[in-house]
């Protein structure tokens, strides 16, 4: 069986796979042989780092991936923040990407949604201050 995804982890690194948190005690290369929802520790945003609306959106989507058993609750927070960002965003390219993010999340393609949101960190954060949606992280 050919590996669908292959990656290396250093000693002490964590990976989140299908809601489980795994850590390795030594350097290891993992091969996922089937479809799995995963997130490398280097892509995990801590709640203290969710300081802008776009990072808050990332944190909420990340929660869907890391903690799938809470997806029902988290989807409400996602929709609220996503809708608020669409309303306050004036840049059409950003709105387009946010629209795609919404479609990806609704289609349960959260990893791809996270990648799309990361592309918006720099352009948005360079010229936008946080709107009054900062409390959304607490709701997630």
C-alpha atoms as an extended CHARMM CRD file, in Angstrom:
* protein
*
       140  EXT
         1         1  UNK       CA              0.0000000000        0.0000000000        0.0000000000  PROA      1               0.0000000000
         2         2  UNK       CA              1.4370000000        3.3540000000       -1.0200000000  PROA      2               0.0000000000
         3         3  UNK       CA              1.6030000000        6.1160000000        1.6090000000  PROA      3               0.0000000000
         4         4  UNK       CA             -0.8250000000        8.9910000000        1.0870000000  PROA      4               0.0000000000
         5         5  UNK       CA              1.1790000000       11.3340000000        3.3290000000  PROA      5               0.0000000000
         6         6  UNK       CA              4.6560000000       11.0490000000        4.7630000000  PROA      6               0.0000000000
         7         7  UNK       CA              6.3910000000       13.3380000000        7.2480000000  PROA      7               0.0000000000
         8         8  UNK       CA              9.1800000000       13.3640000000        9.8020000000  PROA      8               0.0000000000
         9         9  UNK       CA              8.8990000000       14.3840000000       13.4280000000  PROA      9               0.0000000000
        10        10  UNK       CA             11.6560000000       15.2940000000       15.8480000000  PROA      10              0.0000000000
        11        11  UNK       CA             11.8350000000       13.9330000000       19.3800000000  PROA      11              0.0000000000
        12        12  UNK       CA              9.1660000000       15.5390000000       21.5410000000  PROA      12              0.0000000000
        13        13  UNK       CA              7.0750000000       16.8480000000       18.6330000000  PROA      13              0.0000000000
        14        14  UNK       CA              3.3500000000       16.2950000000       18.6030000000  PROA      14              0.0000000000
        15        15  UNK       CA              0.9310000000       15.5200000000       15.8230000000  PROA      15              0.0000000000
        16        16  UNK       CA             -2.8430000000       15.5930000000       15.9740000000  PROA      16              0.0000000000
        17        17  UNK       CA             -4.4610000000       12.7260000000       14.0340000000  PROA      17              0.0000000000
        18        18  UNK       CA             -8.2280000000       12.2100000000       13.9170000000  PROA      18              0.0000000000
        19        19  UNK       CA             -8.6690000000       13.9400000000       17.2690000000  PROA      19              0.0000000000
        20        20  UNK       CA             -5.8420000000       12.0620000000       19.0150000000  PROA      20              0.0000000000
        21        21  UNK       CA             -2.6410000000       13.7680000000       20.1410000000  PROA      21              0.0000000000
        22        22  UNK       CA              0.4950000000       11.7360000000       19.5150000000  PROA      22              0.0000000000
        23        23  UNK       CA              4.0150000000       12.5460000000       20.6280000000  PROA      23              0.0000000000
        24        24  UNK       CA              7.2310000000       10.8280000000       19.6560000000  PROA      24              0.0000000000
        25        25  UNK       CA             10.1990000000       10.1290000000       21.9060000000  PROA      25              0.0000000000
        26        26  UNK       CA             12.7370000000       10.0340000000       19.1110000000  PROA      26              0.0000000000
        27        27  UNK       CA             13.0520000000       11.1930000000       15.5360000000  PROA      27              0.0000000000
        28        28  UNK       CA             10.6250000000        9.2520000000       13.3940000000  PROA      28              0.0000000000
        29        29  UNK       CA              9.1230000000        9.2500000000        9.9210000000  PROA      29              0.0000000000
        30        30  UNK       CA              5.4120000000        8.5110000000        9.7400000000  PROA      30              0.0000000000
        31        31  UNK       CA              3.4690000000        7.3770000000        6.7160000000  PROA      31              0.0000000000
        32        32  UNK       CA             -0.2850000000        7.6760000000        6.6950000000  PROA      32              0.0000000000
        33        33  UNK       CA             -1.6360000000        4.8990000000        4.5110000000  PROA      33              0.0000000000
        34        34  UNK       CA             -5.2300000000        6.0430000000        4.3880000000  PROA      34              0.0000000000
        35        35  UNK       CA             -7.2630000000        9.2280000000        4.6770000000  PROA      35              0.0000000000
        36        36  UNK       CA             -6.8240000000       10.8830000000        8.0620000000  PROA      36              0.0000000000
        37        37  UNK       CA             -7.3470000000       14.3140000000        9.5430000000  PROA      37              0.0000000000
        38        38  UNK       CA             -4.0430000000       15.5350000000       10.9160000000  PROA      38              0.0000000000
        39        39  UNK       CA             -2.2660000000       18.6850000000       11.9530000000  PROA      39              0.0000000000
        40        40  UNK       CA              1.4220000000       19.0520000000       12.6960000000  PROA      40              0.0000000000
        41        41  UNK       CA              2.3400000000       20.8420000000       15.9000000000  PROA      41              0.0000000000
        42        42  UNK       CA              4.1180000000       23.5600000000       13.9070000000  PROA      42              0.0000000000
        43        43  UNK       CA              0.7560000000       24.5310000000       12.3720000000  PROA      43              0.0000000000
        44        44  UNK       CA             -1.1150000000       24.6160000000       15.6780000000  PROA      44              0.0000000000
        45        45  UNK       CA             -2.0130000000       28.0910000000       16.8580000000  PROA      45              0.0000000000
        46        46  UNK       CA             -2.2720000000       28.5610000000       20.6170000000  PROA      46              0.0000000000
        47        47  UNK       CA             -5.2150000000       30.5440000000       21.9880000000  PROA      47              0.0000000000
        48        48  UNK       CA             -2.8040000000       33.2690000000       23.1570000000  PROA      48              0.0000000000
        49        49  UNK       CA             -1.6440000000       33.6960000000       19.5420000000  PROA      49              0.0000000000
        50        50  UNK       CA             -5.1970000000       34.2290000000       18.2310000000  PROA      50              0.0000000000
        51        51  UNK       CA             -4.8060000000       37.9920000000       18.5250000000  PROA      51              0.0000000000
        52        52  UNK       CA             -6.4060000000       39.0920000000       15.2470000000  PROA      52              0.0000000000
        53        53  UNK       CA             -9.7340000000       38.1890000000       13.6450000000  PROA      53              0.0000000000
        54        54  UNK       CA             -8.0410000000       36.0880000000       10.9520000000  PROA      54              0.0000000000
        55        55  UNK       CA             -6.0040000000       34.1940000000       13.5440000000  PROA      55              0.0000000000
        56        56  UNK       CA             -9.1750000000       33.6910000000       15.5730000000  PROA      56              0.0000000000
        57        57  UNK       CA            -10.8260000000       32.1860000000       12.5020000000  PROA      57              0.0000000000
        58        58  UNK       CA             -7.8150000000       29.8950000000       12.0850000000  PROA      58              0.0000000000
        59        59  UNK       CA             -8.0260000000       28.8680000000       15.7390000000  PROA      59              0.0000000000
        60        60  UNK       CA            -11.7080000000       27.9900000000       15.4080000000  PROA      60              0.0000000000
        61        61  UNK       CA            -11.1640000000       25.9430000000       12.2340000000  PROA      61              0.0000000000
        62        62  UNK       CA             -8.1640000000       24.2680000000       13.8620000000  PROA      62              0.0000000000
        63        63  UNK       CA            -10.4630000000       23.2880000000       16.7390000000  PROA      63              0.0000000000
        64        64  UNK       CA            -12.7070000000       21.4870000000       14.2560000000  PROA      64              0.0000000000
        65        65  UNK       CA             -9.7330000000       19.4260000000       13.1290000000  PROA      65              0.0000000000
        66        66  UNK       CA             -8.1350000000       18.7610000000       16.5100000000  PROA      66              0.0000000000
        67        67  UNK       CA            -11.3220000000       18.1640000000       18.4700000000  PROA      67              0.0000000000
        68        68  UNK       CA            -13.8920000000       16.6570000000       16.0620000000  PROA      68              0.0000000000
        69        69  UNK       CA            -16.1790000000       15.4920000000       18.8700000000  PROA      69              0.0000000000
        70        70  UNK       CA            -16.9490000000       19.1750000000       19.6160000000  PROA      70              0.0000000000
        71        71  UNK       CA            -17.6310000000       20.0600000000       15.9570000000  PROA      71              0.0000000000
        72        72  UNK       CA            -21.2880000000       20.8900000000       16.5680000000  PROA      72              0.0000000000
        73        73  UNK       CA            -20.4360000000       23.6090000000       19.0910000000  PROA      73              0.0000000000
        74        74  UNK       CA            -17.4340000000       24.9230000000       17.1830000000  PROA      74              0.0000000000
        75        75  UNK       CA            -19.3230000000       25.2600000000       13.8830000000  PROA      75              0.0000000000
        76        76  UNK       CA            -21.5380000000       27.9000000000       15.4780000000  PROA      76              0.0000000000
        77        77  UNK       CA            -18.4880000000       29.9320000000       16.4850000000  PROA      77              0.0000000000
        78        78  UNK       CA            -17.0020000000       29.4550000000       13.0180000000  PROA      78              0.0000000000
        79        79  UNK       CA            -20.1270000000       30.6880000000       11.2490000000  PROA      79              0.0000000000
        80        80  UNK       CA            -20.4480000000       33.7100000000       13.5260000000  PROA      80              0.0000000000
        81        81  UNK       CA            -16.8370000000       34.8190000000       13.0730000000  PROA      81              0.0000000000
        82        82  UNK       CA            -16.7550000000       33.9510000000        9.3560000000  PROA      82              0.0000000000
        83        83  UNK       CA            -19.9110000000       35.9930000000        8.6910000000  PROA      83              0.0000000000
        84        84  UNK       CA            -18.5500000000       38.9350000000       10.6940000000  PROA      84              0.0000000000
        85        85  UNK       CA            -15.2880000000       38.8930000000        8.7330000000  PROA      85              0.0000000000
        86        86  UNK       CA            -17.1610000000       38.7860000000        5.4260000000  PROA      86              0.0000000000
        87        87  UNK       CA            -19.2020000000       41.8260000000        6.5140000000  PROA      87              0.0000000000
        88        88  UNK       CA            -16.2490000000       43.9900000000        7.5580000000  PROA      88              0.0000000000
        89        89  UNK       CA            -13.8370000000       43.0110000000        4.7860000000  PROA      89              0.0000000000
        90        90  UNK       CA            -13.7110000000       45.3950000000        1.8370000000  PROA      90              0.0000000000
        91        91  UNK       CA            -10.9310000000       43.7130000000       -0.1680000000  PROA      91              0.0000000000
        92        92  UNK       CA            -12.5580000000       41.5490000000       -2.8580000000  PROA      92              0.0000000000
        93        93  UNK       CA             -9.6630000000       39.0690000000       -3.0360000000  PROA      93              0.0000000000
        94        94  UNK       CA             -9.8850000000       38.5340000000        0.7150000000  PROA      94              0.0000000000
        95        95  UNK       CA            -13.6720000000       38.1450000000        0.5020000000  PROA      95              0.0000000000
        96        96  UNK       CA            -13.1980000000       35.5690000000       -2.2530000000  PROA      96              0.0000000000
        97        97  UNK       CA            -10.7310000000       33.5900000000       -0.1350000000  PROA      97              0.0000000000
        98        98  UNK       CA            -13.0180000000       33.8100000000        2.8920000000  PROA      98              0.0000000000
        99        99  UNK       CA            -15.8520000000       32.5000000000        0.7300000000  PROA      99              0.0000000000
       100       100  UNK       CA            -13.6930000000       29.5480000000       -0.2760000000  PROA      100             0.0000000000
       101       101  UNK       CA            -12.7920000000       28.9690000000        3.3730000000  PROA      101             0.0000000000
       102       102  UNK       CA            -16.4910000000       28.7960000000        4.2280000000  PROA      102             0.0000000000
       103       103  UNK       CA            -17.1150000000       26.3060000000        1.4310000000  PROA      103             0.0000000000
       104       104  UNK       CA            -14.1520000000       24.1650000000        2.5060000000  PROA      104             0.0000000000
       105       105  UNK       CA            -15.2490000000       24.0730000000        6.1330000000  PROA      105             0.0000000000
       106       106  UNK       CA            -18.8310000000       23.2170000000        5.1970000000  PROA      106             0.0000000000
       107       107  UNK       CA            -17.4490000000       20.4070000000        2.9830000000  PROA      107             0.0000000000
       108       108  UNK       CA            -15.4160000000       19.1000000000        5.9610000000  PROA      108             0.0000000000
       109       109  UNK       CA            -12.1110000000       19.9890000000        4.2600000000  PROA      109             0.0000000000
       110       110  UNK       CA            -10.6730000000       21.7550000000        7.2880000000  PROA      110             0.0000000000
       111       111  UNK       CA             -6.9840000000       21.2190000000        6.4990000000  PROA      111             0.0000000000
       112       112  UNK       CA             -7.4030000000       22.9890000000        3.1550000000  PROA      112             0.0000000000
       113       113  UNK       CA             -9.3610000000       25.7480000000        4.8800000000  PROA      113             0.0000000000
       114       114  UNK       CA             -6.4850000000       26.2660000000        7.3310000000  PROA      114             0.0000000000
       115       115  UNK       CA             -4.0310000000       26.5980000000        4.4470000000  PROA      115             0.0000000000
       116       116  UNK       CA             -6.2570000000       29.2160000000        2.8170000000  PROA      116             0.0000000000
       117       117  UNK       CA             -6.6140000000       31.1890000000        6.0510000000  PROA      117             0.0000000000
       118       118  UNK       CA             -2.8270000000       31.2160000000        6.5770000000  PROA      118             0.0000000000
       119       119  UNK       CA             -2.4510000000       32.9730000000        3.2130000000  PROA      119             0.0000000000
       120       120  UNK       CA             -4.5310000000       35.8190000000        4.6460000000  PROA      120             0.0000000000
       121       121  UNK       CA             -2.4950000000       36.3840000000        7.8040000000  PROA      121             0.0000000000
       122       122  UNK       CA              0.0320000000       38.7810000000        6.2840000000  PROA      122             0.0000000000
       123       123  UNK       CA             -2.1230000000       40.8350000000        3.8700000000  PROA      123             0.0000000000
       124       124  UNK       CA             -4.9180000000       41.3820000000        6.3740000000  PROA      124             0.0000000000
       125       125  UNK       CA             -2.8860000000       41.9000000000        9.5110000000  PROA      125             0.0000000000
       126       126  UNK       CA             -0.6650000000       44.4530000000        7.8170000000  PROA      126             0.0000000000
       127       127  UNK       CA             -3.5050000000       46.9670000000        7.4980000000  PROA      127             0.0000000000
       128       128  UNK       CA             -6.3890000000       45.8480000000        9.6940000000  PROA      128             0.0000000000
       129       129  UNK       CA             -7.0550000000       46.1800000000       13.3670000000  PROA      129             0.0000000000
       130       130  UNK       CA             -9.2850000000       43.6960000000       15.1650000000  PROA      130             0.0000000000
       131       131  UNK       CA            -13.0360000000       44.3410000000       14.8490000000  PROA      131             0.0000000000
       132       132  UNK       CA            -15.2840000000       43.7670000000       17.8280000000  PROA      132             0.0000000000
       133       133  UNK       CA            -15.3230000000       40.0100000000       17.3190000000  PROA      133             0.0000000000
       134       134  UNK       CA            -12.4260000000       39.1880000000       19.6340000000  PROA      134             0.0000000000
       135       135  UNK       CA            -14.7750000000       37.5050000000       22.0910000000  PROA      135             0.0000000000
       136       136  UNK       CA            -15.4570000000       34.7450000000       19.5620000000  PROA      136             0.0000000000
       137       137  UNK       CA            -12.3390000000       32.8490000000       20.6160000000  PROA      137             0.0000000000
       138       138  UNK       CA            -13.7790000000       32.5530000000       24.1060000000  PROA      138             0.0000000000
       139       139  UNK       CA            -16.9510000000       31.0340000000       22.6490000000  PROA      139             0.0000000000
       140       140  UNK       CA            -14.9650000000       28.3620000000       20.8130000000  PROA      140             0.0000000000
